[in-house]
């Protein structure tokens, strides 16, 4: 099992506070507002699990965090920048520092796996001799180095998600946004994906926002960590170098945060709505 | 160049429902005005992007191959037979007045001024406008367009401008080929049906043409190329409703671009005649 070994990922927000911050964010469409004053902050190296029923705006929150949508009201700050007022041209530059893993992978179906992964580097006019080893490195990280020449249609659903993760981390982004990365996958494949997310978090200290409706994904991230020494996943609460727990749960309901806390608080809650997630 | 994401027509939040007929008509009018505005913006950016970096030369060549080489067989065949049919239809009338030699004149003028550009425009619209709409629409519903934006690429530069530029280059060439094939078809029909010599046909066909006729045909082909490519891109990038929406967008692209080509043809013909009188 290989891992990117050259430069480490950038650590966002070390001088600017939160890596990602939503302040009273509203957004809606014809059917009315979906997010109604969403506020939360993700500290550098922290993983936030965004839980909620279908249609509560989890994907919208991720797209707002990536600057793919503009809020109708409120501000979204990422790495110290207010991205809710930036022009599209500036946002294109900003998005190069954020990795986005889409629910179905969103791989370019006319490009091979290798070309998909190399896409961003080719856009940046990086030379081929630098692209090839980097693509090989990230594909090895997701254990798909043998698929570089295949088309996305030749891969399974789980493999497509892993390629999507490889594509998102090719430029070593300090923030990675995961949109239901295990949705529709079998338990074993889901575990592979979660292990990858664990490794990204614990080896590189990536700040992550993970939208899911599967509570077990959140608990897996909260209760396990990747041990670099033994290169294996171990039980135990993941903590950063300051011994702070690095995984928090945010439960979305009616367009705003209904619950915010660690895994113990989530498990110990007697709230009937939260109980529905725990059953 | 572009300062707005390509999903121009995001609905306004909290749009109130209008119960009255007047309200319904007002909403429909507003929606259509918004569509025209979005189409104008897309058209503006598609051209404006060509003057600033980054440019996608490889994609443009790929699209030229797809639109140009891909459309060649239908343009060659249709051009040949349209020329032949014109001779058969007009020749019998000229025979009544003993003016068969004028056949070359009329076929040449009709093909260069009118039939070559419009038939080529309609054929390429049927083949490529629909293809562009379905390709971009599929990319949109599978989140590939969002993935592109998430990786810092402006879809209007990467997807729209290369297609528009490719169409602007190859459609006039296809028109020229279509006109030539029409004259060849007309010559064959003249020789076989009207017993007119090939030399006479070509001499008359070439001698009757003036620079203004060539410019009229060329201008029309450029305008039609712009219409069919931008309409295809617009319909594709504004798909609503998943794969069903892609089907609708594909049909709409052909219908709208064909109607716009015919309408534009009328105005361009009037303008060309006006300019020919003045100059």
Interface residues (C-beta under 8 A of the other chain):
Chain A: X26 X27 X28 X29 X30 X32 X33 X63 X66 X68 X72 X87 X88 X89 X92 X93 X94 X95 X96 X98 X100 X102 X103 X104 X106 X107 X108 X109 X119 X120 X123 X167
Chain B: X1 X2 X3 X4 X5 X10 X11 X13 X14 X15 X54 X139 X142 X143 X144 X146 X147 X148 X149 X150 X151 X152 X153 X154
